Amino acid sequence: MWLSEFEIVMRDRVIANGAVRIENGVIAEIRDEPVENADILGGGRLLLPGFIDMHGDMVEREVEPRTGVHVPMEIGIAELDKRLASCGITTAYAALSFIGASATAALLRSEEHTSAIIETMARLKDELLVDHRIHARFEVTFTEAVGVLERLIDAGKLHLVSLMDHTPGQGQYRDVELYIARLAKDRGMSIADVSEIVGKRMIDRSEHTGVLDTLQSLSAFARARGIVLASHDDDTLQKVEFVHGLGAVLSEFPVTLEAAQEARRLGMYTAMGAPNALRGLSYSGNLSARQAYQAGLLDMLASDYHPASILPALLGLAELGEGGLVAAVALASANPAKALGLADRGAIEAGLLADLVVVDRQPVARVRATFRAGRMIYGDGTLVARGH
């Protein structure tokens, strides 16, 4: 199958008007000019590699659309799958939390519920449009979950593990007053009541024992089985150095520019949220993804909580950096593929999977079609097929 008349974003250049041939789900040939009798005509639209989303929080909300209101997991996962495909995502790491009862009620996710989602996604894997993988978010104080994580790793059901500490006063919530104010607004509670809850969490964290041993044993277990290890919300040089010593190769959502610089110095990858890049600021008041990108400190963009942000964020960053489209698009394709060990995808290149995204830039950035391994998994009807 030939796709012709596209502006093709390659790993190192942009082809102004070219064509791509797909054979048996793989990119077989790329030309710098259109071909005759192509199966699909692009009309000058952008052709990008499929997006690899290494951190998406959406599945927990899909199966529990309102607090305490659950829908069948199969329905929630299938609906999310369609939404991801429509946003150009061909490989998605579902970020599922192992947080435990020490977290605030609004963030409470039980070990049993999270494990059930993972089992359901594994069972549905061959029926879904997108290649779904699991990103386990492990709260460092939830030591009871380590055995579950190790069993899931041995069963081949976890593909990425990130280490988190959501205790107020550091990391993502280092501005305690801002955190309390936002939590009070979200829950409709008084500042005084929320302050009491937050204060108790901070005391509980200071009294928690066994965290270091847990981190060392889990990290060693994951590394020995080839699982990529990440750290979440790094805010100080000391924390970056510590997680790097544990074997973390990826710094997710660094909170400060200094932390991102240290991660880069140590050879770690950095990842930040597409909503942050699109809006130009973090909702927590932390490091701006645009600032990190312009400083040369951003390697990956993830959907975080809003997959539709990836495309416009990439196009926006392309206008900011010297690397243009090539460098910006790599944030959601070639770079995560390299960081996560996905050697068969991540670029428009002969021999790689034909994971492709057709994009219109005007009047607004829109995904028109998505292909996974050469099969169209989303289309809005605007592409022109030969003879139609």
C-alpha positions as a printed Julia matrix, in Angstrom:
388×3 Matrix{Float64}:
   0.0     0.0    0.0
   1.32    3.43  -1.01
   0.61    6.63   0.93
   1.53    9.6   -1.26
   1.51   13.4   -1.3
   2.52   13.82   2.35
   4.94   16.11   4.17
   6.89   13.37   5.91
   8.74   14.0    9.18
  11.71   11.67   9.23
  14.23   11.03  11.99
  16.67   13.63  10.6
  14.81   15.68   7.99
  11.43   16.59   6.52
  10.4    15.42   3.04
   8.28   18.19   1.55
   6.15   15.99  -0.7
   6.87   12.28  -0.59
   5.45    8.8   -0.33
   5.64    5.76   1.94
   5.02    2.13   0.99
   3.69   -0.27   3.62
   4.04   -4.02   3.29
   3.01   -6.62   5.88
   2.64   -3.97   8.56
   6.16   -2.59   8.06
   7.49    0.47   6.26
   9.02   -0.98   3.1
  10.06    2.09   1.13
  10.17    5.88   1.37
  10.43    8.25  -1.57
  11.22   11.96  -1.74
   8.51   12.55  -4.33
   4.9    11.45  -4.89
   4.11    8.19  -6.67
   1.44    7.48  -9.25
  -1.55    5.29  -8.46
  -1.07    5.54  -4.69
  -3.7     3.89  -2.54
  -4.12    6.92  -0.24
  -3.48   10.57  -1.1
  -2.48   12.95   1.64
  -3.13   16.25  -0.07
  -0.04   17.78   1.53
  -0.88   16.78   5.09
   1.8    15.92   7.65
   2.79   12.29   8.11
   4.33   11.63  11.52
   5.5     8.48  13.32
   2.91    7.08  15.72
   3.07    8.62  19.17
   4.55    6.57  22.0
   2.92    7.75  25.22
   5.01    6.63  28.19
   2.69    8.01  30.88
  -1.09    8.29  30.66
  -3.24    8.45  33.78
  -6.59    8.16  31.99
  -7.57    4.53  32.47
  -8.34    4.89  36.18
 -10.81    7.65  35.38
 -12.35    5.68  32.51
 -13.28    2.75  34.75
 -14.38    5.09  37.58
 -15.81    8.16  35.78
 -17.07    9.58  39.08
 -15.8     8.84  42.56
 -17.34    5.55  43.68
 -19.09    4.99  40.33
 -17.59    2.03  38.48
 -18.28    0.86  34.95
 -17.24   -2.56  33.61
 -13.49   -2.44  33.05
 -13.81   -3.86  29.55
 -16.0    -0.92  28.5
 -13.8     1.74  30.06
 -10.62    0.3   28.55
 -12.17   -0.1   25.09
 -13.41    3.49  25.09
 -10.03    4.83  26.17
  -8.41    2.71  23.46
 -10.5     4.46  20.79
  -9.71    7.88  22.23
  -5.96    7.2   22.24
  -6.06    6.06  18.6
  -7.92    9.24  17.62
  -5.11   11.29  19.23
  -2.37    9.59  17.2
  -1.13    7.32  19.99
  -0.09    3.88  18.74
   1.8     2.7   21.84
   0.42    3.62  25.26
   1.82    3.0   28.73
  -1.1     3.04  31.15
   0.17    4.68  34.34
  -1.48    2.7   37.14
  -0.94    3.57  40.76
   0.12    1.47  43.7
  -0.41    4.11  46.35
  -2.15    2.51  49.32
  -4.2     3.87  52.19
  -1.59    6.44  53.22
  -2.67    8.64  50.32
  -5.5    11.12  50.54
  -8.99    9.76  49.89
  -9.2    11.44  46.5
  -6.16    9.5   45.34
  -6.97    6.19  46.98
  -6.38    3.28  44.59
  -6.43   -0.18  46.04
  -3.88   -2.8   45.13
  -6.7    -5.17  44.17
  -8.41   -2.67  41.85
  -5.16   -1.72  40.11
  -4.19   -5.37  39.66
  -7.64   -6.09  38.19
  -7.17   -3.34  35.59
  -3.79   -4.77  34.64
  -5.21   -8.28  34.29
  -8.11   -7.0   32.17
  -5.83   -5.03  29.87
  -3.6    -8.07  29.43
  -6.62  -10.21  28.55
  -7.94   -7.66  26.01
  -4.54   -6.84  24.49
  -5.06   -8.56  21.13
  -8.52   -7.01  20.69
  -7.46   -3.4   21.24
  -6.44   -0.89  18.58
  -3.38    0.51  20.36
  -0.4    -1.42  21.73
  -1.08   -1.1   25.46
   1.66   -1.54  28.07
   1.69   -1.01  31.83
   3.55    1.68  33.73
   3.4     0.91  37.46
   3.55    4.02  39.64
   4.84    2.88  43.01
   4.43    5.09  46.07
   7.6     4.49  48.07
   5.74    4.2   51.39
   3.43    1.45  50.12
   5.86   -1.34  50.98
   3.06   -3.93  51.12
   2.66   -3.76  47.32
   6.2    -4.86  46.48
   5.29   -8.54  46.34
   2.43   -7.81  43.92
   4.7    -5.75  41.68
   7.32   -8.48  41.61
   4.73  -11.1   40.66
   3.39   -8.88  37.86
   6.92   -8.27  36.57
   7.67  -12.0   36.52
   4.39  -12.58  34.66
   5.47  -10.1   31.97
   2.61   -7.7   32.75
   4.65   -4.65  33.79
   6.86   -2.74  31.36
   7.92    0.37  33.27
   8.15    1.17  37.0
   8.35    4.67  38.43
   9.18    5.54  42.03
   6.97    8.23  43.58
   6.72   10.13  46.84
   3.65   12.36  47.02
   4.25   13.53  50.58
   3.46   17.27  50.74
   6.47   19.49  51.24
   8.68   17.98  48.53
   8.5    16.7   44.98
   5.39   17.73  43.07
   3.82   19.23  46.19
   6.78   21.08  47.64
   4.66   24.27  47.88
   2.49   23.07  50.77
   0.27   26.16  50.9
  -0.54   25.92  47.18
  -1.25   22.2   47.56
  -3.6    22.77  50.52
  -5.47   25.54  48.71
  -6.01   23.42  45.59
  -7.06   20.36  47.59
  -9.54   22.43  49.61
 -11.07   23.81  46.4
 -11.28   20.38  44.74
 -12.94   18.78  47.77
 -15.05   21.68  48.93
 -13.38   21.61  52.35
 -12.03   24.33  54.59
  -8.36   25.28  54.59
  -8.17   24.28  58.27
  -9.57   20.77  57.68
  -7.3    20.11  54.71
  -4.3    21.46  56.62
  -4.98   18.89  59.34
  -5.11   16.05  56.79
  -1.94   17.19  55.06
  -0.1    17.64  58.35
  -0.96   14.07  59.35
   0.38   12.76  56.04
   3.65   14.57  56.55
   3.99   13.12  60.06
   3.12    9.62  58.84
   5.78    9.86  56.13
   8.47   10.97  58.6
   7.7     7.99  60.81
   7.59    5.43  58.01
  10.4     2.9   58.19
  11.75    0.45  55.65
  11.48    2.79  52.65
  15.15    2.62  51.69
  15.31   -1.17  51.88
  12.11   -1.41  49.83
  13.44    0.89  47.12
  16.72   -0.96  46.86
  15.16   -4.41  46.66
  12.41   -3.45  44.18
  14.84   -1.52  41.97
  17.28   -4.42  41.87
  14.47   -6.86  41.09
  13.15   -4.71  38.21
  16.59   -4.07  36.7
  17.49   -7.75  36.79
  14.44   -8.46  34.62
  15.04   -5.68  32.11
  12.33   -3.35  33.37
  13.02    0.35  32.81
  13.08    2.27  36.09
  11.93    5.87  36.38
  11.72    8.46  39.13
   8.75   10.78  39.55
   8.79   14.5   40.45
  12.5    14.97  41.1
  12.98   18.33  42.8
  16.56   18.38  44.12
  20.02   17.39  42.95
  20.24   14.99  45.88
  17.08   13.15  44.87
  18.21   12.82  41.27
  21.55   11.43  42.38
  19.8     9.01  44.76
  17.38    7.56  42.18
  20.15    7.38  39.59
  22.09    5.29  42.09
  19.1     2.96  42.33
  19.25    2.45  38.58
  16.62    4.93  37.36
  17.28    5.97  33.77
  14.3     8.3   33.38
  13.3    11.42  35.33
   9.56   11.96  34.98
   8.2    15.48  35.44
  11.28   17.07  37.02
  10.01   19.82  39.3
  12.92   22.24  38.91
  15.32   23.22  36.16
  18.21   22.23  38.43
  16.81   18.69  38.78
  16.43   18.39  35.01
  20.0    19.62  34.52
  21.3    17.05  37.0
  19.36   14.27  35.31
  20.9    15.24  31.99
  24.38   15.39  33.54
  23.94   11.84  34.8
  22.76   10.59  31.42
  19.1    10.17  32.39
  16.19   10.84  30.05
  13.62   13.45  31.04
   9.88   13.38  30.42
   7.22   16.02  30.99
   3.5    16.41  30.34
   2.03   17.54  27.04
  -0.65   19.65  28.82
   2.17   21.53  30.54
   3.89   22.16  27.19
   0.64   23.18  25.52
  -0.33   25.63  28.26
   3.2    26.81  28.92
   3.04   26.15  32.64
   2.59   23.43  35.24
  -0.71   23.36  37.13
   1.33   22.68  40.28
   3.49   25.76  39.76
   6.53   23.67  38.87
   8.92   23.67  35.9
   7.44   24.63  32.54
   7.93   22.02  29.81
   8.54   24.85  27.34
  11.33   26.21  29.52
  12.87   22.74  29.79
  12.65   22.25  26.01
  14.23   25.6   25.21
  17.02   24.78  27.66
  17.69   21.52  25.81
  16.6    19.45  28.81
  13.44   17.73  27.54
  13.54   14.3   25.89
   9.93   13.11  25.98
   6.37   14.4   26.09
   3.67   12.23  27.67
  -0.1    12.67  27.63
  -0.13   12.74  31.45
  -3.91   13.21  31.84
  -4.9    14.62  28.41
  -3.9    12.68  25.26
  -5.28   15.29  22.86
  -2.56   17.69  24.05
   0.3    15.73  22.47
  -0.14   16.86  18.86
  -0.66   20.62  19.45
   2.11   20.6   22.08
   4.57   19.08  19.61
   3.64   21.56  16.9
   3.98   24.42  19.36
   7.42   23.3   20.52
   8.5    22.97  16.9
   8.1    26.75  16.63
  10.3    27.34  19.7
  13.35   25.18  19.13
  16.04   25.22  16.47
  15.32   21.6   15.59
  11.87   22.4   14.23
   9.48   19.54  13.51
  12.17   16.87  13.53
  13.26   17.55  17.12
   9.76   18.23  18.44
   8.15   15.13  16.92
  10.96   12.97  18.35
   9.67   13.84  21.84
   6.72   11.51  21.28
   8.3     8.96  18.97
  12.02    8.31  18.49
  13.08    9.42  21.97
  10.62    7.33  24.01
  11.28    4.39  21.69
  14.99    4.62  22.53
  14.46    5.18  26.25
  12.0     2.31  26.59
  13.86   -0.18  24.4
  11.3    -0.28  21.55
  13.65   -0.9   18.66
  10.91   -1.78  16.15
   9.13    1.61  16.12
   9.48    5.33  16.75
  10.38    6.72  13.31
   9.35    6.68   9.67
  12.11    4.43   8.47
  12.3     1.35   6.26
  12.1    -1.82   8.34
  10.2    -0.3   11.26
   6.54   -0.85  12.09
   4.19    1.27  10.01
   2.87    3.19  13.01
   1.86    6.49  11.41
  -0.23    9.59  12.1
  -1.82   11.82   9.46
  -2.15   15.4   10.66
  -3.71   18.69   9.58
  -2.1    21.78  11.08
  -4.77   24.32  10.09
  -7.13   25.74  11.16
  -6.4    23.73  14.32
  -4.05   20.82  14.87
  -6.05   17.64  14.21
  -5.3    13.96  13.77
  -7.01   12.79  10.58
  -5.92    9.14  10.63
  -3.79    6.75  12.65
  -2.15    3.57  11.42
  -0.75    0.85  13.67
   1.4    -1.76  11.92
  -0.06   -0.59   8.61
  -3.71   -0.94   9.63
  -5.83    2.16   9.93
  -7.1     2.17  13.51
  -8.64    5.63  13.29
  -9.86    7.78  10.44
 -12.23   10.74  10.28
 -13.08   10.27   6.6
 -10.99   13.11   5.19
  -8.24   11.05   3.55
  -8.68   10.42  -0.16
  -8.38    6.82  -1.34
  -7.6     6.17  -5.01
 -10.8     5.6   -7.01
 -13.09    7.21  -4.42
